[in-house]
Amino acid sequence: MSTSSRFAVAVHILTLLASASEPLPSSLIAGSVGTNPALIRRLIGQLAEAGLVTSTMGSTGGSALARPAERITLLDVFRAVETTALIALHQSAPNPACMVGREITGALRLVADRAQSAMDITLAEITIAGMLADVEHAAQRRKR
């Protein structure tokens, strides 16, 4: 059972694009993220499909935000790149002859729904512009 880093990498990509004045190639983005360009291109494809990024091909090509950073929320990003819910329920059916086995899925579903809702509300309040401001603020503090 592992946790995906797609969301964190996608936020990194979009924040980097928000800081740029021109489209960035996947090799430059990969250098910032610390991964290979193929992974970046795959995530950029998902972000483009969600309408968050545009890309141009060729030697002078690259990716850019499809809309202002103030209009891209972290919830938009999460929905674009993550395919599973925050909390997954049992892979196989628990034993219905056991009281806990019979009732745990329903009880967990309520908790999972509440947790997902809380996360969605939080992510909807934060934009890529806000992330860039946080990064720039942290960079300024580091210079001191």
N, CA, C and O atoms as CSV, one atom per row, in Angstrom:
chain,resi,resn,atom,element,x,y,z
A,1,MET,N,N,0.838,-1.185,0.000
A,1,MET,CA,C,0.000,0.000,0.000
A,1,MET,C,C,0.883,1.247,0.000
A,1,MET,O,O,1.525,1.570,0.999
A,2,SER,N,N,0.901,1.931,-1.121
A,2,SER,CA,C,1.720,3.132,-1.209
A,2,SER,C,C,0.851,4.343,-1.518
A,2,SER,O,O,-0.273,4.219,-2.006
A,3,THR,N,N,1.387,5.489,-1.227
A,3,THR,CA,C,0.698,6.743,-1.488
A,3,THR,C,C,1.268,7.353,-2.758
A,3,THR,O,O,2.479,7.327,-2.976
A,4,SER,N,N,0.409,7.894,-3.583
A,4,SER,CA,C,0.824,8.514,-4.832
A,4,SER,C,C,1.436,9.892,-4.579
A,4,SER,O,O,1.000,10.617,-3.684
A,5,SER,N,N,2.436,10.243,-5.362
A,5,SER,CA,C,3.008,11.591,-5.291
A,5,SER,C,C,2.582,12.436,-6.492
A,5,SER,O,O,3.089,13.542,-6.675
A,6,ARG,N,N,1.652,11.927,-7.317
A,6,ARG,CA,C,1.209,12.664,-8.508
A,6,ARG,C,C,0.708,14.062,-8.160
A,6,ARG,O,O,1.032,15.028,-8.851
A,7,PHE,N,N,-0.077,14.173,-7.099
A,7,PHE,CA,C,-0.620,15.475,-6.714
A,7,PHE,C,C,0.504,16.448,-6.374
A,7,PHE,O,O,0.506,17.578,-6.863
A,8,ALA,N,N,1.452,16.033,-5.550
A,8,ALA,CA,C,2.558,16.910,-5.153
A,8,ALA,C,C,3.371,17.335,-6.365
A,8,ALA,O,O,3.750,18.500,-6.476
A,9,VAL,N,N,3.644,16.406,-7.276
A,9,VAL,CA,C,4.425,16.743,-8.473
A,9,VAL,C,C,3.619,17.673,-9.380
A,9,VAL,O,O,4.178,18.605,-9.958
A,10,ALA,N,N,2.325,17.435,-9.511
A,10,ALA,CA,C,1.486,18.300,-10.349
A,10,ALA,C,C,1.428,19.721,-9.797
A,10,ALA,O,O,1.481,20.681,-10.566
A,11,VAL,N,N,1.319,19.872,-8.476
A,11,VAL,CA,C,1.329,21.211,-7.868
A,11,VAL,C,C,2.681,21.875,-8.122
A,11,VAL,O,O,2.735,23.072,-8.406
A,12,HIS,N,N,3.766,21.119,-8.023
A,12,HIS,CA,C,5.105,21.640,-8.306
A,12,HIS,C,C,5.163,22.153,-9.745
A,12,HIS,O,O,5.619,23.269,-9.997
A,13,ILE,N,N,4.699,21.329,-10.682
A,13,ILE,CA,C,4.714,21.712,-12.106
A,13,ILE,C,C,3.942,23.012,-12.315
A,13,ILE,O,O,4.454,23.945,-12.933
A,14,LEU,N,N,2.724,23.076,-11.808
A,14,LEU,CA,C,1.883,24.252,-12.033
A,14,LEU,C,C,2.443,25.496,-11.364
A,14,LEU,O,O,2.344,26.594,-11.913
A,15,THR,N,N,3.026,25.336,-10.189
A,15,THR,CA,C,3.624,26.484,-9.501
A,15,THR,C,C,4.835,26.980,-10.277
A,15,THR,O,O,5.055,28.186,-10.386
A,16,LEU,N,N,5.617,26.059,-10.813
A,16,LEU,CA,C,6.755,26.452,-11.645
A,16,LEU,C,C,6.281,27.171,-12.903
A,16,LEU,O,O,6.851,28.193,-13.285
A,17,LEU,N,N,5.246,26.647,-13.546
A,17,LEU,CA,C,4.705,27.305,-14.742
A,17,LEU,C,C,4.163,28.698,-14.404
A,17,LEU,O,O,4.283,29.625,-15.205
A,18,ALA,N,N,3.568,28.841,-13.223
A,18,ALA,CA,C,3.033,30.147,-12.802
A,18,ALA,C,C,4.155,31.157,-12.609
A,18,ALA,O,O,3.940,32.360,-12.758
A,19,SER,N,N,5.349,30.677,-12.280
A,19,SER,CA,C,6.483,31.586,-12.056
A,19,SER,C,C,7.183,31.984,-13.352
A,19,SER,O,O,8.014,32.893,-13.359
A,20,ALA,N,N,6.852,31.311,-14.434
A,20,ALA,CA,C,7.558,31.526,-15.703
A,20,ALA,C,C,6.842,32.541,-16.587
A,20,ALA,O,O,5.618,32.663,-16.560
A,21,SER,N,N,7.634,33.259,-17.363
A,21,SER,CA,C,7.062,34.248,-18.283
A,21,SER,C,C,6.864,33.680,-19.682
A,21,SER,O,O,6.304,34.346,-20.553
A,22,GLU,N,N,7.322,32.455,-19.898
A,22,GLU,CA,C,7.164,31.804,-21.201
A,22,GLU,C,C,6.992,30.302,-20.978
A,22,GLU,O,O,7.277,29.801,-19.890
A,23,PRO,N,N,6.526,29.578,-22.007
A,23,PRO,CA,C,6.354,28.126,-21.851
A,23,PRO,C,C,7.680,27.441,-21.486
A,23,PRO,O,O,8.748,27.832,-21.957
A,24,LEU,N,N,7.583,26.416,-20.641
A,24,LEU,CA,C,8.769,25.699,-20.180
A,24,LEU,C,C,8.803,24.296,-20.765
A,24,LEU,O,O,7.771,23.626,-20.819
A,25,PRO,N,N,9.981,23.837,-21.207
A,25,PRO,CA,C,10.100,22.471,-21.724
A,25,PRO,C,C,10.061,21.452,-20.579
A,25,PRO,O,O,10.403,21.767,-19.439
A,26,SER,N,N,9.643,20.237,-20.904
A,26,SER,CA,C,9.527,19.193,-19.878
A,26,SER,C,C,10.879,18.864,-19.252
A,26,SER,O,O,10.928,18.460,-18.091
A,27,SER,N,N,11.973,19.027,-19.987
A,27,SER,CA,C,13.297,18.748,-19.415
A,27,SER,C,C,13.631,19.735,-18.296
A,27,SER,O,O,14.211,19.343,-17.283
A,28,LEU,N,N,13.276,20.999,-18.465
A,28,LEU,CA,C,13.514,21.993,-17.417
A,28,LEU,C,C,12.623,21.703,-16.208
A,28,LEU,O,O,13.074,21.775,-15.065
A,29,ILE,N,N,11.363,21.376,-16.469
A,29,ILE,CA,C,10.442,21.056,-15.377
A,29,ILE,C,C,10.946,19.827,-14.622
A,29,ILE,O,O,10.943,19.807,-13.391
A,30,ALA,N,N,11.377,18.810,-15.356
A,30,ALA,CA,C,11.893,17.586,-14.732
A,30,ALA,C,C,13.100,17.887,-13.853
A,30,ALA,O,O,13.256,17.290,-12.788
A,31,GLY,N,N,13.951,18.805,-14.290
A,31,GLY,CA,C,15.105,19.194,-13.487
A,31,GLY,C,C,14.697,19.835,-12.174
A,31,GLY,O,O,15.333,19.605,-11.146
A,32,SER,N,N,13.644,20.636,-12.200
A,32,SER,CA,C,13.156,21.269,-10.984
A,32,SER,C,C,12.535,20.241,-10.039
A,32,SER,O,O,12.760,20.280,-8.830
A,33,VAL,N,N,11.755,19.325,-10.604
A,33,VAL,CA,C,11.061,18.317,-9.802
A,33,VAL,C,C,12.030,17.245,-9.298
A,33,VAL,O,O,11.840,16.675,-8.223
A,34,GLY,N,N,13.066,16.982,-10.089
A,34,GLY,CA,C,14.009,15.925,-9.724
A,34,GLY,C,C,13.545,14.561,-10.204
A,34,GLY,O,O,13.718,13.560,-9.509
A,35,THR,N,N,12.954,14.522,-11.392
A,35,THR,CA,C,12.467,13.269,-11.965
A,35,THR,C,C,12.726,13.284,-13.462
A,35,THR,O,O,13.349,14.216,-13.971
A,36,ASN,N,N,12.262,12.277,-14.166
A,36,ASN,CA,C,12.535,12.228,-15.605
A,36,ASN,C,C,11.444,12.920,-16.418
A,36,ASN,O,O,10.293,12.988,-15.989
A,37,PRO,N,N,11.810,13.433,-17.596
A,37,PRO,CA,C,10.854,14.172,-18.428
A,37,PRO,C,C,9.642,13.356,-18.859
A,37,PRO,O,O,8.577,13.925,-19.096
A,38,ALA,N,N,9.778,12.036,-18.967
A,38,ALA,CA,C,8.637,11.207,-19.373
A,38,ALA,C,C,7.508,11.287,-18.343
A,38,ALA,O,O,6.338,11.388,-18.712
A,39,LEU,N,N,7.853,11.243,-17.065
A,39,LEU,CA,C,6.843,11.376,-16.016
A,39,LEU,C,C,6.189,12.758,-16.088
A,39,LEU,O,O,4.973,12.888,-15.944
A,40,ILE,N,N,6.999,13.771,-16.310
A,40,ILE,CA,C,6.474,15.143,-16.417
A,40,ILE,C,C,5.510,15.245,-17.591
A,40,ILE,O,O,4.429,15.818,-17.457
A,41,ARG,N,N,5.891,14.699,-18.730
A,41,ARG,CA,C,5.013,14.759,-19.912
A,41,ARG,C,C,3.694,14.035,-19.657
A,41,ARG,O,O,2.640,14.492,-20.101
A,42,ARG,N,N,3.745,12.920,-18.952
A,42,ARG,CA,C,2.525,12.173,-18.634
A,42,ARG,C,C,1.605,13.017,-17.738
A,42,ARG,O,O,0.403,13.100,-17.990
A,43,LEU,N,N,2.161,13.634,-16.707
A,43,LEU,CA,C,1.348,14.485,-15.824
A,43,LEU,C,C,0.847,15.725,-16.559
A,43,LEU,O,O,-0.293,16.143,-16.359
A,44,ILE,N,N,1.681,16.309,-17.399
A,44,ILE,CA,C,1.245,17.477,-18.176
A,44,ILE,C,C,0.086,17.099,-19.081
A,44,ILE,O,O,-0.824,17.900,-19.293
A,45,GLY,N,N,0.112,15.885,-19.617
A,45,GLY,CA,C,-1.012,15.402,-20.431
A,45,GLY,C,C,-2.304,15.364,-19.626
A,45,GLY,O,O,-3.358,15.765,-20.120
A,46,GLN,N,N,-2.227,14.882,-18.382
A,46,GLN,CA,C,-3.409,14.851,-17.518
A,46,GLN,C,C,-3.867,16.271,-17.181
A,46,GLN,O,O,-5.065,16.555,-17.171
A,47,LEU,N,N,-2.924,17.149,-16.911
A,47,LEU,CA,C,-3.264,18.534,-16.583
A,47,LEU,C,C,-3.863,19.249,-17.791
A,47,LEU,O,O,-4.765,20.074,-17.644
A,48,ALA,N,N,-3.364,18.933,-18.982
A,48,ALA,CA,C,-3.910,19.527,-20.207
A,48,ALA,C,C,-5.332,19.019,-20.446
A,48,ALA,O,O,-6.217,19.787,-20.824
A,49,GLU,N,N,-5.542,17.724,-20.225
A,49,GLU,CA,C,-6.871,17.142,-20.388
A,49,GLU,C,C,-7.885,17.812,-19.463
A,49,GLU,O,O,-9.060,17.934,-19.808
A,50,ALA,N,N,-7.434,18.240,-18.303
A,50,ALA,CA,C,-8.301,18.918,-17.333
A,50,ALA,C,C,-8.425,20.415,-17.622
A,50,ALA,O,O,-9.142,21.119,-16.911
A,51,GLY,N,N,-7.738,20.908,-18.653
A,51,GLY,CA,C,-7.826,22.319,-19.008
A,51,GLY,C,C,-6.977,23.240,-18.156
A,51,GLY,O,O,-7.239,24.440,-18.084
A,52,LEU,N,N,-5.950,22.681,-17.500
A,52,LEU,CA,C,-5.102,23.491,-16.625
A,52,LEU,C,C,-3.813,23.939,-17.302
A,52,LEU,O,O,-3.201,24.921,-16.881
A,53,VAL,N,N,-3.396,23.229,-18.347
A,53,VAL,CA,C,-2.118,23.485,-19.016
A,53,VAL,C,C,-2.318,23.419,-20.519
A,53,VAL,O,O,-3.153,22.662,-21.014
A,54,THR,N,N,-1.545,24.217,-21.239
A,54,THR,CA,C,-1.462,24.095,-22.694
A,54,THR,C,C,-0.017,23.773,-23.039
A,54,THR,O,O,0.909,24.170,-22.333
A,55,SER,N,N,0.159,23.051,-24.130
A,55,SER,CA,C,1.512,22.687,-24.553
A,55,SER,C,C,1.667,22.891,-26.050
A,55,SER,O,O,0.727,22.709,-26.824
A,56,THR,N,N,2.881,23.274,-26.440
A,56,THR,CA,C,3.227,23.371,-27.847
A,56,THR,C,C,4.418,22.461,-28.092
A,56,THR,O,O,5.300,22.328,-27.245
A,57,MET,N,N,4.432,21.842,-29.250
A,57,MET,CA,C,5.485,20.893,-29.598
A,57,MET,C,C,6.625,21.616,-30.313
A,57,MET,O,O,6.493,22.778,-30.695
A,58,GLY,N,N,7.725,20.926,-30.484
A,58,GLY,CA,C,8.846,21.450,-31.242
A,58,GLY,C,C,9.981,21.923,-30.368
A,58,GLY,O,O,9.904,21.901,-29.139
A,59,SER,N,N,11.056,22.360,-31.044
A,59,SER,CA,C,12.270,22.752,-30.330
A,59,SER,C,C,12.068,23.988,-29.458
A,59,SER,O,O,12.782,24.170,-28.472
A,60,THR,N,N,11.120,24.826,-29.803
A,60,THR,CA,C,10.845,26.006,-28.977
A,60,THR,C,C,9.558,25.843,-28.176
A,60,THR,O,O,9.044,26.806,-27.607
A,61,GLY,N,N,9.047,24.624,-28.139
A,61,GLY,CA,C,7.791,24.343,-27.450
A,61,GLY,C,C,7.952,24.260,-25.952
A,61,GLY,O,O,9.048,24.401,-25.409
A,62,GLY,N,N,6.853,24.032,-25.313
A,62,GLY,CA,C,6.838,23.895,-23.865
A,62,GLY,C,C,5.425,23.970,-23.350
A,62,GLY,O,O,4.468,23.970,-24.124
A,63,SER,N,N,5.296,24.033,-22.045
A,63,SER,CA,C,3.988,24.079,-21.397
A,63,SER,C,C,3.812,25.386,-20.645
A,63,SER,O,O,4.771,25.988,-20.161
A,64,ALA,N,N,2.560,25.804,-20.563
A,64,ALA,CA,C,2.195,27.026,-19.850
A,64,ALA,C,C,0.833,26.807,-19.214
A,64,ALA,O,O,0.112,25.884,-19.592
A,65,LEU,N,N,0.478,27.645,-18.257
A,65,LEU,CA,C,-0.843,27.564,-17.648
A,65,LEU,C,C,-1.902,27.911,-18.692
A,65,LEU,O,O,-1.707,28.810,-19.510
A,66,ALA,N,N,-3.012,27.197,-18.655
A,66,ALA,CA,C,-4.107,27.448,-19.587
A,66,ALA,C,C,-5.022,28.563,-19.103
A,66,ALA,O,O,-5.802,29.116,-19.879
A,67,ARG,N,N,-4.927,28.887,-17.829
A,67,ARG,CA,C,-5.713,29.994,-17.272
A,67,ARG,C,C,-4.911,30.605,-16.134
A,67,ARG,O,O,-3.927,30.015,-15.686
A,68,PRO,N,N,-5.311,31.769,-15.663
A,68,PRO,CA,C,-4.541,32.424,-14.596
A,68,PRO,C,C,-4.384,31.550,-13.359
A,68,PRO,O,O,-5.289,30.799,-12.996
A,69,ALA,N,N,-3.238,31.654,-12.727
A,69,ALA,CA,C,-2.935,30.861,-11.533
A,69,ALA,C,C,-3.946,31.103,-10.418
A,69,ALA,O,O,-4.173,30.224,-9.587
A,70,GLU,N,N,-4.552,32.281,-10.393
A,70,GLU,CA,C,-5.566,32.604,-9.387
A,70,GLU,C,C,-6.841,31.798,-9.588
A,70,GLU,O,O,-7.671,31.703,-8.685
A,71,ARG,N,N,-6.993,31.222,-10.767
A,71,ARG,CA,C,-8.210,30.469,-11.088
A,71,ARG,C,C,-7.976,28.963,-11.137
A,71,ARG,O,O,-8.828,28.219,-11.623
A,72,ILE,N,N,-6.839,28.513,-10.642
A,72,ILE,CA,C,-6.557,27.079,-10.559
A,72,ILE,C,C,-6.439,26.716,-9.084
A,72,ILE,O,O,-5.512,27.155,-8.403
A,73,THR,N,N,-7.374,25.919,-8.599
A,73,THR,CA,C,-7.325,25.509,-7.193
A,73,THR,C,C,-6.611,24.162,-7.060
A,73,THR,O,O,-6.480,23.410,-8.026
A,74,LEU,N,N,-6.160,23.885,-5.857
A,74,LEU,CA,C,-5.538,22.591,-5.608
A,74,LEU,C,C,-6.554,21.462,-5.760
A,74,LEU,O,O,-6.171,20.330,-6.054
A,75,LEU,N,N,-7.833,21.747,-5.568
A,75,LEU,CA,C,-8.854,20.739,-5.820
A,75,LEU,C,C,-8.906,20.406,-7.313
A,75,LEU,O,O,-9.057,19.240,-7.679
A,76,ASP,N,N,-8.781,21.421,-8.179
A,76,ASP,CA,C,-8.709,21.171,-9.624
A,76,ASP,C,C,-7.553,20.221,-9.937
A,76,ASP,O,O,-7.693,19.285,-10.723
A,77,VAL,N,N,-6.418,20.483,-9.309
A,77,VAL,CA,C,-5.216,19.681,-9.547
A,77,VAL,C,C,-5.425,18.256,-9.052
A,77,VAL,O,O,-5.130,17.298,-9.767
A,78,PHE,N,N,-5.928,18.114,-7.847
A,78,PHE,CA,C,-6.162,16.786,-7.274
A,78,PHE,C,C,-7.073,15.974,-8.174
A,78,PHE,O,O,-6.785,14.813,-8.465
A,79,ARG,N,N,-8.147,16.560,-8.608
A,79,ARG,CA,C,-9.100,15.845,-9.470
A,79,ARG,C,C,-8.507,15.510,-10.833
A,79,ARG,O,O,-8.908,14.531,-11.463
A,80,ALA,N,N,-7.564,16.310,-11.285
A,80,ALA,CA,C,-6.944,16.065,-12.595
A,80,ALA,C,C,-5.981,14.886,-12.576
A,80,ALA,O,O,-5.863,14.171,-13.572
A,81,VAL,N,N,-5.292,14.671,-11.462
A,81,VAL,CA,C,-4.217,13.666,-11.475
A,81,VAL,C,C,-4.420,12.461,-10.568
A,81,VAL,O,O,-3.738,11.451,-10.742
A,82,GLU,N,N,-5.317,12.533,-9.626
A,82,GLU,CA,C,-5.521,11.401,-8.725
A,82,GLU,C,C,-6.743,10.598,-9.158
A,82,GLU,O,O,-7.762,11.159,-9.562
A,83,THR,N,N,-6.624,9.295,-9.067
A,83,THR,CA,C,-7.700,8.429,-9.546
A,83,THR,C,C,-8.425,7.711,-8.416
A,83,THR,O,O,-9.426,7.037,-8.659
A,84,THR,N,N,-7.945,7.842,-7.206
A,84,THR,CA,C,-8.578,7.139,-6.096
A,84,THR,C,C,-9.052,8.129,-5.042
A,84,THR,O,O,-8.607,9.275,-4.978
A,85,ALA,N,N,-9.961,7.648,-4.232
A,85,ALA,CA,C,-10.457,8.453,-3.122
A,85,ALA,C,C,-9.380,8.554,-2.054
A,85,ALA,O,O,-8.417,7.788,-2.046
A,86,LEU,N,N,-9.557,9.498,-1.167
A,86,LEU,CA,C,-8.619,9.718,-0.073
A,86,LEU,C,C,-8.469,8.471,0.790
A,86,LEU,O,O,-7.353,8.092,1.148
A,87,ILE,N,N,-9.578,7.838,1.123
A,87,ILE,CA,C,-9.570,6.625,1.940
A,87,ILE,C,C,-10.242,5.513,1.139
A,87,ILE,O,O,-11.402,5.636,0.745
A,88,ALA,N,N,-9.509,4.432,0.901
A,88,ALA,CA,C,-10.065,3.291,0.182
A,88,ALA,C,C,-10.686,2.321,1.188
A,88,ALA,O,O,-10.166,2.122,2.286
A,89,LEU,N,N,-11.797,1.728,0.790
A,89,LEU,CA,C,-12.452,0.743,1.633
A,89,LEU,C,C,-11.891,-0.652,1.318
A,89,LEU,O,O,-11.012,-0.791,0.468
A,90,HIS,N,N,-12.391,-1.659,1.992
A,90,HIS,CA,C,-11.912,-3.035,1.822
A,90,HIS,C,C,-11.846,-3.437,0.344
A,90,HIS,O,O,-12.716,-3.076,-0.448
A,91,GLN,N,N,-10.803,-4.187,-0.011
A,91,GLN,CA,C,-10.681,-4.728,-1.363
A,91,GLN,C,C,-11.640,-5.907,-1.545
A,91,GLN,O,O,-12.215,-6.083,-2.619
A,92,SER,N,N,-11.807,-6.700,-0.510
A,92,SER,CA,C,-12.727,-7.841,-0.567
A,92,SER,C,C,-13.795,-7.662,0.512
A,92,SER,O,O,-13.612,-6.914,1.472
A,93,ALA,N,N,-14.900,-8.358,0.332
A,93,ALA,CA,C,-16.018,-8.214,1.269
A,93,ALA,C,C,-15.663,-8.829,2.620
A,93,ALA,O,O,-15.231,-9.981,2.679
A,94,PRO,N,N,-15.839,-8.075,3.707
A,94,PRO,CA,C,-15.625,-8.633,5.046
A,94,PRO,C,C,-16.659,-9.724,5.349
A,94,PRO,O,O,-17.668,-9.843,4.655
A,95,ASN,N,N,-16.400,-10.503,6.375
A,95,ASN,CA,C,-17.262,-11.612,6.764
A,95,ASN,C,C,-18.606,-11.091,7.286
A,95,ASN,O,O,-18.643,-10.423,8.319
A,96,PRO,N,N,-19.717,-11.387,6.585
A,96,PRO,CA,C,-21.030,-10.906,7.028
A,96,PRO,C,C,-21.542,-11.613,8.280
A,96,PRO,O,O,-22.491,-11.141,8.907
A,97,ALA,N,N,-20.931,-12.735,8.653
A,97,ALA,CA,C,-21.339,-13.441,9.864
A,97,ALA,C,C,-20.775,-12.772,11.118
A,97,ALA,O,O,-21.226,-13.046,12.231
A,98,CYS,N,N,-19.785,-11.894,10.931
A,98,CYS,CA,C,-19.172,-11.170,12.043
A,98,CYS,C,C,-19.831,-9.797,12.146
A,98,CYS,O,O,-19.994,-9.112,11.136
A,99,MET,N,N,-20.211,-9.387,13.360
A,99,MET,CA,C,-20.860,-8.086,13.538
A,99,MET,C,C,-19.979,-6.956,12.971
A,99,MET,O,O,-20.479,-6.098,12.243
A,100,VAL,N,N,-18.689,-6.947,13.291
A,100,VAL,CA,C,-17.791,-5.910,12.791
A,100,VAL,C,C,-17.668,-6.020,11.279
A,100,VAL,O,O,-17.767,-5.017,10.572
A,101,GLY,N,N,-17.454,-7.232,10.780
A,101,GLY,CA,C,-17.348,-7.441,9.333
A,101,GLY,C,C,-18.575,-6.972,8.584
A,101,GLY,O,O,-18.470,-6.416,7.491
A,102,ARG,N,N,-19.739,-7.196,9.168
A,102,ARG,CA,C,-21.009,-6.823,8.534
A,102,ARG,C,C,-21.211,-5.310,8.504
A,102,ARG,O,O,-21.794,-4.796,7.549
A,103,GLU,N,N,-20.750,-4.589,9.512
A,103,GLU,CA,C,-21.067,-3.169,9.663
A,103,GLU,C,C,-19.918,-2.210,9.377
A,103,GLU,O,O,-20.150,-1.013,9.210
A,104,ILE,N,N,-18.684,-2.709,9.317
A,104,ILE,CA,C,-17.531,-1.804,9.219
A,104,ILE,C,C,-17.508,-1.008,7.920
A,104,ILE,O,O,-17.109,0.157,7.932
A,105,THR,N,N,-17.917,-1.590,6.817
A,105,THR,CA,C,-17.869,-0.869,5.540
A,105,THR,C,C,-18.754,0.371,5.565
A,105,THR,O,O,-18.339,1.438,5.112
A,106,GLY,N,N,-19.962,0.240,6.087
A,106,GLY,CA,C,-20.854,1.401,6.183
A,106,GLY,C,C,-20.310,2.468,7.107
A,106,GLY,O,O,-20.376,3.659,6.804
A,107,ALA,N,N,-19.762,2.030,8.255
A,107,ALA,CA,C,-19.195,2.989,9.206
A,107,ALA,C,C,-17.983,3.694,8.609
A,107,ALA,O,O,-17.832,4.907,8.754
A,108,LEU,N,N,-17.122,2.936,7.937
A,108,LEU,CA,C,-15.945,3.543,7.300
A,108,LEU,C,C,-16.329,4.465,6.156
A,108,LEU,O,O,-15.670,5.481,5.935
A,109,ARG,N,N,-17.379,4.131,5.428
A,109,ARG,CA,C,-17.818,4.977,4.315
A,109,ARG,C,C,-18.205,6.365,4.823
A,109,ARG,O,O,-17.889,7.368,4.183
A,110,LEU,N,N,-18.889,6.430,5.971
A,110,LEU,CA,C,-19.250,7.727,6.556
A,110,LEU,C,C,-18.002,8.539,6.906
A,110,LEU,O,O,-17.937,9.736,6.624
A,111,VAL,N,N,-17.016,7.886,7.519
A,111,VAL,CA,C,-15.761,8.565,7.876
A,111,VAL,C,C,-15.036,9.020,6.605
A,111,VAL,O,O,-14.563,10.153,6.523
A,112,ALA,N,N,-14.957,8.129,5.623
A,112,ALA,CA,C,-14.265,8.460,4.367
A,112,ALA,C,C,-14.934,9.641,3.667
A,112,ALA,O,O,-14.254,10.528,3.152
A,113,ASP,N,N,-16.263,9.649,3.651
A,113,ASP,CA,C,-16.985,10.756,3.014
A,113,ASP,C,C,-16.715,12.075,3.733
A,113,ASP,O,O,-16.525,13.101,3.080
A,114,ARG,N,N,-16.695,12.067,5.065
A,114,ARG,CA,C,-16.410,13.286,5.839
A,114,ARG,C,C,-14.985,13.766,5.592
A,114,ARG,O,O,-14.750,14.960,5.405
A,115,ALA,N,N,-14.038,12.835,5.592
A,115,ALA,CA,C,-12.636,13.196,5.369
A,115,ALA,C,C,-12.440,13.750,3.957
A,115,ALA,O,O,-11.742,14.747,3.774
A,116,GLN,N,N,-13.051,13.111,2.965
A,116,GLN,CA,C,-12.933,13.577,1.585
A,116,GLN,C,C,-13.521,14.975,1.445
A,116,GLN,O,O,-12.942,15.836,0.782
A,117,SER,N,N,-14.671,15.198,2.072
A,117,SER,CA,C,-15.310,16.507,2.014
A,117,SER,C,C,-14.430,17.588,2.644
A,117,SER,O,O,-14.291,18.680,2.092
A,118,ALA,N,N,-13.838,17.283,3.796
A,118,ALA,CA,C,-12.959,18.251,4.470
A,118,ALA,C,C,-11.749,18.564,3.599
A,118,ALA,O,O,-11.347,19.722,3.484
A,119,MET,N,N,-11.163,17.526,2.979
A,119,MET,CA,C,-10.014,17.762,2.111
A,119,MET,C,C,-10.420,18.608,0.900
A,119,MET,O,O,-9.713,19.546,0.530
A,120,ASP,N,N,-11.555,18.275,0.287
A,120,ASP,CA,C,-12.020,19.028,-0.877
A,120,ASP,C,C,-12.220,20.504,-0.544
A,120,ASP,O,O,-11.836,21.375,-1.324
A,121,ILE,N,N,-12.815,20.784,0.602
A,121,ILE,CA,C,-13.049,22.171,1.021
A,121,ILE,C,C,-11.714,22.900,1.178
A,121,ILE,O,O,-11.568,24.033,0.720
A,122,THR,N,N,-10.750,22.258,1.818
A,122,THR,CA,C,-9.438,22.874,2.026
A,122,THR,C,C,-8.736,23.117,0.698
A,122,THR,O,O,-8.227,24.213,0.462
A,123,LEU,N,N,-8.700,22.109,-0.173
A,123,LEU,CA,C,-8.009,22.253,-1.457
A,123,LEU,C,C,-8.677,23.298,-2.355
A,123,LEU,O,O,-8.001,23.955,-3.147
A,124,ALA,N,N,-9.989,23.454,-2.237
A,124,ALA,CA,C,-10.708,24.442,-3.044
A,124,ALA,C,C,-10.372,25.874,-2.636
A,124,ALA,O,O,-10.568,26.804,-3.419
A,125,GLU,N,N,-9.868,26.056,-1.422
A,125,GLU,CA,C,-9.536,27.396,-0.920
A,125,GLU,C,C,-8.141,27.859,-1.329
A,125,GLU,O,O,-7.817,29.038,-1.184
A,126,ILE,N,N,-7.315,26.955,-1.834
A,126,ILE,CA,C,-5.915,27.274,-2.125
A,126,ILE,C,C,-5.707,27.255,-3.631
A,126,ILE,O,O,-6.112,26.311,-4.310
A,127,THR,N,N,-5.073,28.305,-4.152
A,127,THR,CA,C,-4.816,28.395,-5.586
A,127,THR,C,C,-3.330,28.206,-5.883
A,127,THR,O,O,-2.484,28.247,-4.989
A,128,ILE,N,N,-3.045,28.001,-7.149
A,128,ILE,CA,C,-1.646,27.925,-7.587
A,128,ILE,C,C,-0.975,29.279,-7.346
A,128,ILE,O,O,0.209,29.325,-7.014
A,129,ALA,N,N,-1.703,30.368,-7.507
A,129,ALA,CA,C,-1.138,31.693,-7.208
A,129,ALA,C,C,-0.747,31.772,-5.736
A,129,ALA,O,O,0.296,32.335,-5.405
A,130,GLY,N,N,-1.559,31.222,-4.859
A,130,GLY,CA,C,-1.238,31.195,-3.434
A,130,GLY,C,C,-0.016,30.339,-3.148
A,130,GLY,O,O,0.806,30.684,-2.299
A,131,MET,N,N,0.101,29.229,-3.854
A,131,MET,CA,C,1.279,28.369,-3.688
A,131,MET,C,C,2.538,29.112,-4.131
A,131,MET,O,O,3.567,29.049,-3.459
A,132,LEU,N,N,2.457,29.815,-5.263
A,132,LEU,CA,C,3.607,30.579,-5.745
A,132,LEU,C,C,3.979,31.664,-4.741
A,132,LEU,O,O,5.162,31.888,-4.485
A,133,ALA,N,N,2.992,32.334,-4.173
A,133,ALA,CA,C,3.264,33.367,-3.156
A,133,ALA,C,C,3.960,32.752,-1.941
A,133,ALA,O,O,4.890,33.344,-1.393
A,134,ASP,N,N,3.512,31.569,-1.521
A,134,ASP,CA,C,4.151,30.886,-0.394
A,134,ASP,C,C,5.602,30.521,-0.712
A,134,ASP,O,O,6.486,30.684,0.129
A,135,VAL,N,N,5.840,30.032,-1.919
A,135,VAL,CA,C,7.198,29.663,-2.344
A,135,VAL,C,C,8.098,30.900,-2.382
A,135,VAL,O,O,9.227,30.875,-1.893
A,136,GLU,N,N,7.583,31.977,-2.968
A,136,GLU,CA,C,8.371,33.209,-3.051
A,136,GLU,C,C,8.661,33.771,-1.663
A,136,GLU,O,O,9.763,34.256,-1.406
A,137,HIS,N,N,7.684,33.708,-0.774
A,137,HIS,CA,C,7.868,34.188,0.594
A,137,HIS,C,C,8.938,33.357,1.306
A,137,HIS,O,O,9.798,33.907,1.994
A,138,ALA,N,N,8.883,32.045,1.142
A,138,ALA,CA,C,9.878,31.163,1.761
A,138,ALA,C,C,11.271,31.441,1.201
A,138,ALA,O,O,12.254,31.411,1.941
A,139,ALA,N,N,11.359,31.711,-0.097
A,139,ALA,CA,C,12.652,32.023,-0.708
A,139,ALA,C,C,13.214,33.329,-0.158
A,139,ALA,O,O,14.420,33.439,0.060
A,140,GLN,N,N,12.360,34.312,0.067
A,140,GLN,CA,C,12.795,35.590,0.635
A,140,GLN,C,C,13.294,35.399,2.066
A,140,GLN,O,O,14.318,35.967,2.445
A,141,ARG,N,N,12.585,34.611,2.857
A,141,ARG,CA,C,13.026,34.328,4.234
A,141,ARG,C,C,14.388,33.620,4.234
A,141,ARG,O,O,15.233,33.902,5.083
A,142,ARG,N,N,14.596,32.719,3.302
A,142,ARG,CA,C,15.853,31.973,3.243
A,142,ARG,C,C,17.030,32.895,2.928
A,142,ARG,O,O,18.145,32.650,3.389
A,143,LYS,N,N,16.793,33.962,2.142
A,143,LYS,CA,C,17.844,34.896,1.768
A,143,LYS,C,C,18.338,35.714,2.958
A,143,LYS,O,O,19.476,36.184,2.964
A,144,ARG,N,N,17.492,35.881,3.954
A,144,ARG,CA,C,17.838,36.726,5.093
A,144,ARG,C,C,18.867,36.093,5.982
A,144,ARG,O,O,19.263,36.684,6.986
